[in-house]
Structures are given as C-alpha cells and as structure tokens.
Amino acid sequence: MTISVDRRVCFVGDSFVAGVGDPEHRGWVGRVVAESHRDGRPVTAYNLGVRRDTSEDVRRRLPAETAARWVEGCDNRLVLSVGVNDTTEVDGAVRVAPERSVANLHGIADDMAADGVPLLVIGPPPVADAEQNDRIEALDTAFEKTVFPYVSVFGALAIERDWMRAVALGDGAHPGAEGYALLTELVLPAWEDWLG
C-alpha cells in the first residue's frame, strides 16, 4: 500500500504568480504543478498571487494566508516570487526601496527557516521598460545573494526574443501562454530538485 504525502505548497507573490495575461489561466505555477502530478509527485497547490503586490504587501499578508492552508504534520512549503512591483516608479520613486525589498525577502526566509518550512524563491522577470529592467536586474542580483535556493530568471528572459515580444504585445509586463511556458522551463529544474 502506498502512503501519499500531504504536500501543501503556497505560491505567494504578485501578478506573475497569479498568471496574469495567460489565456489558459495556468501561468507558470499551474504548469509546474501539473508537471509534478504527471511525474507522480502531486502537491496541493495554493496560488496566492495578487496583482500589484510588492514584497511589503506579501510579507504583511503571508502569516495569515499560510496559516489558513498549512496543517501540522503535513509537508508544508512556500514558493515566493516578488520584485517587479517593488521596482515600479510612482511619482518619481520606486514603490519599495531596494534595501527594504532585500530585508523583506530576508525576513520571510528567516521566518520560514524558524518554522521549518522549505522555501524556494523565483526571481523577478523582465518587462518592456528598459529603465525598470535596470532596476529589476539590480534587485535580482541582490536577491540572489540573500537567499538559497533562488532561481534567477531575469537574464535568460531578457535575451529571450519570444518572452520580450510577448510582454510587449501584452500589457508591457505580462506575457501570454507562450511566455509563461518559457518561464516554466526556467523554474522547473529547481522546482523538481526542491521537491526532492
């Protein structure tokens, strides 16, 4: 008799976690979870992506949202992806200063470590704005030095013509299904290793 592990994964973050712009309504989260199911490693996935959320917003709502979904004795896990909204300028200033973004990521990582919850962080992807991409790239570099395991997707997607074209044809930030499939390919190896 095979005993199934109750593995509960909360995917927390912004609109890229939510899969905004994907007409298939799967985004990268739905795709990696479906792949795990096909591989015989099913998870109970909770997509907690919120459009326009910054690292500040995510850190504030994280305890209540995970508490409602995780159960003691289960394999509770967290996948986090933030950053693009932190680097968005409003009235000439970024929404969240880079050092504060890093502190938020570090704080979440510390909280998960204290609770014994495995954490996987997916970096922010590029958008169709060159100046914002400079800020995203710098934040991605800072994030990569802050936490492990960390999946940096910025560099690969910034030179991927299909991603950049999809973002430009969309709303300037979010790709369609093809773009999310590209993002999934970058996330999948780390995701599979992380699940074990």
Backbone torsions as a table, in degrees:
resi	resn	phi	psi	omega
1	MET	NA	130.4	179.1
2	THR	-91.5	129.5	177.3
3	ILE	-98.3	122.9	-178.5
4	SER	-83.1	135.5	176.9
5	VAL	-81.8	131.7	175.8
6	ASP	-84.3	87.7	-177.8
7	ARG	-99.0	116.2	-177.5
8	ARG	-112.6	119.1	-176.8
9	VAL	-117.4	119.3	173.4
10	CYS	-93.6	123.2	174.5
11	PHE	-99.5	110.1	-172.9
12	VAL	-118.1	138.3	177.8
13	GLY	162.6	-140.4	-170.7
14	ASP	-106.7	-155.3	-176.6
15	SER	-67.5	-25.7	177.3
16	PHE	-70.1	-33.0	173.6
17	VAL	-67.6	-41.5	-179.6
18	ALA	-69.1	-19.6	179.7
19	GLY	81.9	27.9	180.0
20	VAL	-57.2	134.0	178.3
21	GLY	96.7	-11.0	-179.0
22	ASP	-87.0	112.4	180.0
23	PRO	-66.4	-15.8	177.0
24	GLU	-86.7	-9.0	177.6
25	HIS	59.3	37.0	177.9
26	ARG	-115.5	-35.3	-175.7
27	GLY	56.1	-167.0	178.0
28	TRP	-77.0	-29.3	-178.9
29	VAL	-63.6	-50.7	179.4
30	GLY	-60.1	-35.3	-179.1
31	ARG	-70.7	-43.1	-179.9
32	VAL	-69.5	-35.4	178.8
33	VAL	-67.2	-41.5	177.8
34	ALA	-62.7	-39.7	178.7
35	GLU	-63.4	-41.0	177.4
36	SER	-61.8	-40.8	179.0
37	HIS	-62.5	-44.3	178.6
38	ARG	-61.9	-32.4	-179.7
39	ASP	-82.6	2.2	179.0
40	GLY	82.9	18.5	177.8
41	ARG	-123.9	68.8	-176.6
42	PRO	-68.2	149.0	175.8
43	VAL	-131.2	154.2	167.8
44	THR	-91.2	112.3	-173.6
45	ALA	-104.7	135.3	175.6
46	TYR	-118.4	111.7	179.2
47	ASN	-87.2	110.9	-177.0
48	LEU	-116.0	36.3	175.9
49	GLY	-78.8	134.6	-180.0
50	VAL	-127.2	123.3	-178.6
51	ARG	-59.0	135.4	178.3
52	ARG	77.2	1.3	-179.9
53	ASP	-69.2	138.8	173.6
54	THR	-99.8	177.6	175.5
55	SER	-62.5	-32.0	176.6
56	GLU	-63.4	-46.9	-179.1
57	ASP	-61.8	-45.1	-178.2
58	VAL	-64.2	-45.3	-178.8
59	ARG	-61.4	-36.5	-178.9
60	ARG	-68.4	-41.2	-175.1
61	ARG	-90.2	-13.1	-173.9
62	LEU	-56.0	-49.3	-176.1
63	PRO	-58.9	-44.3	-178.3
64	ALA	-69.1	-39.3	-176.6
65	GLU	-71.0	-38.5	178.7
66	THR	-75.1	-35.1	179.5
67	ALA	-60.2	-32.5	-179.5
68	ALA	-76.4	-11.3	-173.5
69	ARG	-119.8	-23.6	-179.5
70	TRP	-93.4	144.9	-179.5
71	VAL	-126.7	136.8	178.0
72	GLU	-57.8	136.8	-179.2
73	GLY	94.0	-10.3	177.3
74	CYS	-93.7	165.0	174.6
75	ASP	-85.5	84.9	-177.5
76	ASN	-86.3	132.7	-176.9
77	ARG	-140.2	161.0	-179.8
78	LEU	-132.5	131.0	169.2
79	VAL	-114.2	127.5	-174.8
80	LEU	-121.7	138.1	174.4
81	SER	-148.6	114.8	179.2
82	VAL	-144.3	173.0	170.9
83	GLY	135.0	-41.5	-177.4
84	VAL	-61.0	-45.8	-178.7
85	ASN	-68.7	-28.5	175.3
86	ASP	-60.3	-36.9	-174.7
87	THR	-88.3	-1.4	178.9
88	THR	-72.9	132.6	178.7
89	GLU	-87.4	135.3	174.0
90	VAL	-130.8	121.4	-178.2
91	ASP	53.7	40.5	174.6
92	GLY	82.5	4.0	179.4
93	ALA	-133.8	146.8	177.0
94	VAL	-67.8	151.8	-177.3
95	ARG	-64.7	-36.4	176.7
96	VAL	-135.0	127.3	179.4
97	ALA	-62.5	144.3	-176.4
98	PRO	-54.1	-42.1	-179.5
99	GLU	-65.4	-31.5	176.8
100	ARG	-72.0	-38.9	176.4
101	SER	-58.9	-45.6	179.4
102	VAL	-63.7	-41.1	178.4
103	ALA	-63.0	-38.7	177.8
104	ASN	-63.7	-44.9	178.4
105	LEU	-62.8	-45.1	179.6
106	HIS	-61.5	-41.8	179.3
107	GLY	-63.8	-42.6	177.8
108	ILE	-63.9	-43.8	179.0
109	ALA	-60.6	-42.4	178.6
110	ASP	-63.2	-42.7	179.6
111	ASP	-62.3	-43.0	-179.5
112	MET	-66.7	-41.6	178.8
113	ALA	-61.8	-41.5	-180.0
114	ALA	-63.7	-32.2	-179.3
115	ASP	-91.0	-2.3	-179.0
116	GLY	71.4	28.3	-178.4
117	VAL	-101.4	118.2	177.3
118	PRO	-61.1	136.7	-177.5
119	LEU	-121.9	135.7	171.2
120	LEU	-126.1	128.7	-178.3
121	VAL	-113.8	129.5	177.0
122	ILE	-106.6	126.4	-176.6
123	GLY	-71.3	166.8	-179.1
124	PRO	-75.6	141.1	178.8
125	PRO	-89.0	165.5	177.5
126	PRO	-75.8	157.8	177.0
127	VAL	-120.3	-169.5	-175.9
128	ALA	-91.6	12.9	-178.7
129	ASP	-113.6	114.9	-174.5
130	ALA	-61.8	-41.7	-179.5
131	GLU	-66.2	-42.3	177.4
132	GLN	-65.9	-35.8	178.2
133	ASN	-61.1	-34.3	175.3
134	ASP	-61.1	-41.7	179.5
135	ARG	-69.8	-39.3	178.7
136	ILE	-64.1	-43.5	-179.4
137	GLU	-61.5	-42.0	178.6
138	ALA	-64.6	-40.6	179.2
139	LEU	-67.4	-40.6	177.6
140	ASP	-57.5	-44.4	178.6
141	THR	-62.0	-43.0	178.8
142	ALA	-66.1	-40.9	178.0
143	PHE	-61.7	-42.5	-176.1
144	GLU	-62.0	-28.6	178.4
145	LYS	-82.7	-10.1	-172.3
146	THR	-94.2	-36.6	-169.5
147	VAL	-143.5	151.1	175.6
148	PHE	-140.8	138.3	1.5
149	PRO	-77.1	141.0	-179.1
150	TYR	-132.8	132.6	178.7
151	VAL	-110.7	107.5	176.6
152	SER	-84.7	121.2	179.7
153	VAL	-111.1	-10.7	-172.5
154	PHE	-58.9	-54.4	-174.3
155	GLY	-59.3	-45.5	-178.9
156	ALA	-65.7	-40.3	-178.0
157	LEU	-76.7	-29.7	-179.4
158	ALA	-64.4	-27.7	178.9
159	ILE	-103.3	5.5	179.8
160	GLU	-90.8	107.4	-175.7
161	ARG	-58.5	-38.5	-178.7
162	ASP	-64.9	-38.2	177.0
163	TRP	-65.0	-51.8	-175.8
164	MET	-63.9	-37.0	176.9
165	ARG	-65.7	-43.6	-179.5
166	ALA	-62.8	-40.3	179.0
167	VAL	-66.1	-43.6	-179.6
168	ALA	-65.2	-36.5	179.4
169	LEU	-75.6	-21.6	179.1
170	GLY	-85.2	-130.5	-177.9
171	ASP	-97.7	10.7	-179.3
172	GLY	94.1	-7.9	179.4
173	ALA	-130.8	-43.6	-171.1
174	HIS	-104.0	137.3	176.5
175	PRO	-87.0	178.3	170.6
176	GLY	-91.9	-159.2	-176.6
177	ALA	-59.4	-41.7	-178.8
178	GLU	-61.1	-41.1	179.1
179	GLY	-65.4	-42.5	178.8
180	TYR	-66.5	-30.9	175.2
181	ALA	-64.5	-39.5	176.6
182	LEU	-63.8	-43.7	178.3
183	LEU	-62.8	-40.0	178.1
184	THR	-59.0	-42.1	-179.7
185	GLU	-60.1	-34.6	179.3
186	LEU	-75.4	-33.9	-176.9
187	VAL	-81.4	-34.0	-168.9
188	LEU	-55.8	-45.8	-179.3
189	PRO	-60.2	-43.4	178.9
190	ALA	-67.7	-39.0	177.4
191	TRP	-59.0	-46.6	-178.3
192	GLU	-65.9	-41.1	177.0
193	ASP	-63.2	-41.6	-176.7
194	TRP	-66.4	-37.9	177.7
195	LEU	-67.2	-30.2	177.6
196	GLY	79.6	NA	NA
